[in-house]
Amino acid sequence: MSNPLGTIIKLLVASLIVGWILKALDMDARKLLESLGGFADTLMNIFAGFVGWAAGPILVGAVVVVPIWLIRVIWKKTAERRR
């Protein structure tokens, strides 16, 4: 299994490099999306709609799930140290 933090850092570095290249080509997000045409616009609208639809339930669920997960992690670490 890969390290999530390592994956995030790799994605950030790759995004930075690609962003620099696109900036050197005088491209920004709006120009890039316009060049991709209506398909990208439709995908962005679908994504925005999904995020708007899912944000409330995700936040409410996180209020319950995250503390339980945190307690489980702490419990597991404490049990490992006792061994």
C-alpha contacts under 8 A as a table, 3 or more apart, distances in Angstrom:
res1	aa1	res2	aa2	distance
2	S	6	G	7.66
2	S	7	T	7.32
3	N	6	G	5.22
3	N	7	T	6.28
4	P	7	T	5.02
4	P	8	I	6.18
5	L	8	I	5.06
5	L	9	I	6.18
6	G	9	I	5.11
6	G	10	K	6.15
7	T	10	K	5.08
7	T	11	L	6.17
8	I	11	L	5.12
8	I	12	L	6.15
9	I	12	L	5.04
9	I	13	V	6.16
10	K	13	V	5.18
10	K	14	A	6.07
11	L	14	A	5.12
11	L	15	S	5.97
12	L	15	S	5.07
12	L	16	L	6.10
13	V	16	L	5.03
13	V	17	I	6.24
14	A	17	I	5.19
14	A	18	V	6.14
15	S	18	V	5.17
15	S	19	G	5.82
16	L	19	G	4.97
16	L	20	W	6.16
17	I	20	W	5.16
17	I	21	I	6.33
18	V	21	I	5.06
18	V	22	L	6.13
19	G	22	L	5.10
19	G	23	K	6.00
20	W	23	K	5.00
20	W	24	A	6.11
21	I	24	A	5.08
21	I	25	L	6.37
22	L	25	L	4.95
22	L	26	D	6.31
22	L	27	M	5.10
22	L	28	D	6.95
23	K	26	D	4.82
23	K	27	M	5.23
23	K	28	D	6.50
24	A	27	M	7.42
27	M	31	K	5.82
27	M	32	L	6.27
28	D	31	K	5.33
28	D	32	L	6.03
29	A	32	L	5.07
29	A	33	L	6.09
30	R	33	L	5.20
30	R	34	E	6.06
31	K	34	E	5.01
31	K	35	S	6.04
32	L	35	S	5.11
32	L	36	L	6.37
33	L	36	L	5.10
33	L	37	G	6.50
33	L	40	A	6.02
33	L	41	D	6.95
34	E	37	G	5.11
34	E	38	G	7.52
34	E	40	A	7.94
34	E	41	D	7.98
36	L	39	F	6.82
36	L	40	A	5.98
37	G	40	A	6.09
37	G	41	D	6.97
38	G	41	D	4.94
38	G	42	T	6.05
39	F	42	T	5.12
39	F	43	L	6.22
40	A	43	L	4.98
40	A	44	M	6.08
41	D	44	M	5.09
41	D	45	N	6.20
42	T	45	N	5.10
42	T	46	I	6.18
43	L	46	I	5.05
43	L	47	F	6.04
44	M	47	F	4.99
44	M	48	A	5.97
45	N	48	A	5.06
45	N	49	G	6.02
46	I	49	G	5.08
46	I	50	F	6.12
47	F	50	F	5.05
47	F	51	V	6.12
48	A	51	V	5.11
48	A	52	G	6.07
49	G	52	G	5.08
49	G	53	W	6.03
50	F	53	W	4.98
50	F	54	A	5.90
51	V	54	A	5.12
51	V	55	A	5.58
52	G	55	A	5.54
52	G	56	G	7.66
53	W	56	G	7.04
54	A	57	P	5.67
54	A	58	I	6.00
55	A	58	I	5.18
55	A	59	L	6.14
56	G	59	L	5.31
56	G	60	V	6.26
57	P	60	V	5.09
57	P	61	G	5.93
58	I	61	G	5.13
58	I	62	A	5.95
59	L	62	A	5.01
59	L	63	V	6.46
60	V	63	V	5.36
60	V	64	V	7.26
61	G	64	V	5.46
61	G	65	V	6.01
62	A	65	V	4.86
62	A	66	V	5.29
63	V	66	V	6.17
63	V	67	P	6.99
64	V	67	P	6.08
64	V	68	I	6.59
65	V	68	I	5.28
65	V	69	W	6.07
66	V	69	W	5.04
66	V	70	L	6.03
67	P	70	L	4.97
67	P	71	I	6.10
68	I	71	I	5.18
68	I	72	R	6.15
69	W	72	R	5.02
69	W	73	V	6.20
70	L	73	V	5.13
70	L	74	I	6.18
71	I	74	I	5.14
71	I	75	W	5.94
72	R	75	W	5.02
72	R	76	K	6.05
73	V	76	K	5.11
73	V	77	K	6.16
74	I	77	K	5.17
74	I	78	T	6.08
75	W	78	T	5.15
75	W	79	A	6.15
76	K	79	A	5.10
76	K	80	E	6.23
77	K	80	E	5.11
77	K	81	R	6.34
78	T	81	R	5.22
78	T	82	R	6.46
79	A	82	R	5.26
79	A	83	R	6.82
80	E	83	R	5.52
